[in-house]
């Protein structure tokens, strides 16, 4: 593994992101990809609530919202819009090529992903960032499928996972080379100096939990975004407030990623209106 020292920490503090190459070996990347293929093959999708689209749009939104809001302590499946035929409501490509992401508790329920997340390598980086009591609210696997992998619009992660004060850090590990052609990340360097102007909040309406968006995204000229292509096994650190995005994947190559977030429970508070909340059975695990 390439080292994470003061120089890398300084770059992260100044720019809002940083890259550590060779964080995972090629064999480890392959092991995680193979494990995910096994997880999918063992799942029964015949009655899956997301892959069937109802003609009753309001009812379907409620089903999807509940499925999303209760996924924080589970392993659940979210599909690419382009993989579902809107008329028939059926998946139009093989299931492994239809999934957008799997989350949000891979780091709890799947040993291989838990071992990476709780590894000494991750602890070393967290300590290098000065995190006193890092805990892990979510872990997920992103597929960025070839040809149908959807755009991820410019955003700050703190829009969705807010702490007071901000201490959120994303750990983003591509298990395949992430290049411009297959939709690497793009950052606005030094854009992490502003709190999010948009928030996704969990609210109660008509006696049920739902989400609502408050505020508007920051606008940033396209020319300010810098591509961040990285080889497989790299670790990309993402400050909770840095603006970043990824383009649609129109190439013939996927871009599999394992990603998780930390925040410092020793210096900041997890907001009670975040969509993702710890459950009694699965509290956010502490890194050390």
DATA-V666861 format. One record per helix or strand of 2 or more residues. SS is the DSSP state (h for helix, s for strand). FROM is the first residue (numbers start at 1). TO is the last residue. Records with the same first field share a line. If there is no record, write none. Layout:
BEGIN
SS=FROM-TO + FROM-TO
END
This chain:
BEGIN
h=6-15 + 26-41 + 57-69 + 81-83 + 95-97 + 106-109 + 111-117 + 120-128 + 157-159 + 191-193 + 222-224
s=17-20 + 75-79 + 99-105 + 134-142 + 152-155 + 163-164 + 169-174 + 185-187 + 198-205 + 208-215 + 226-228 + 235-239 + 244-246 + 257-264 + 269-270 + 285-286
END
